[in-house]
Amino acid sequence: MTMRPIVYFGDPVLVTPTTPITTFDRHTEALVRDLLDTVDAPGRAGVAATQIGVGLRAFSYNVEGKIGYVINPEIVELSEEVQEGDEGCLSVPRLWYPTRRAQRAVVRGVDLRNEPVTVSGEGLMARCLQHETDHLDGMLYLDRLDRDNRRAAMREVRNSPWFLREKPEPVSPSKLPSAFDGIG
């Protein structure tokens, strides 16, 4: 098992659009295995490759008993119905802000055999699919906040010990505000 360390806000890999995966070999298999191992921790709903320092287009998810991955994901459908709710990110630890997302999302990509896969969901799964795809496009959920919340979030980021590269102390899953807080 290889649980990779999470990259924090401020690292350029988090704001750089990823490169599509074109070679499906043992290196790609190792990346997917690391993504699955890294997302398989309490309070985590998703992990994008950028969050473990890799600029390739892949993410893993672990939502409501569904665990998997998508290589080269693209959002192909978003509902007009929206959901409001606090969102957090492993790369911006301990900050949760109200973030609007589509209530339903559909992502298409491929698996390790370069075969097409489609993952869809509502609620938390839809939020996860959108959040992780944003990561691969070089975007953080902070970029989706309204002006006042973004200003407050950036103030909190600057005052956070992890922003100075100190390792944040672990948070017990029981102290997280909701099951979504640990999304990638």
Helices and strands as residue ranges (DSSP letters): G 12-15, H 26-39, E 46-48, G 49-52, E 58-63, E 66-78, E 82-83, E 86-89, E 92-98, E 101-102, E 104-110, E 116-122, H 124-136, G 141-144, H 147-158, G 161-164, G 173-175
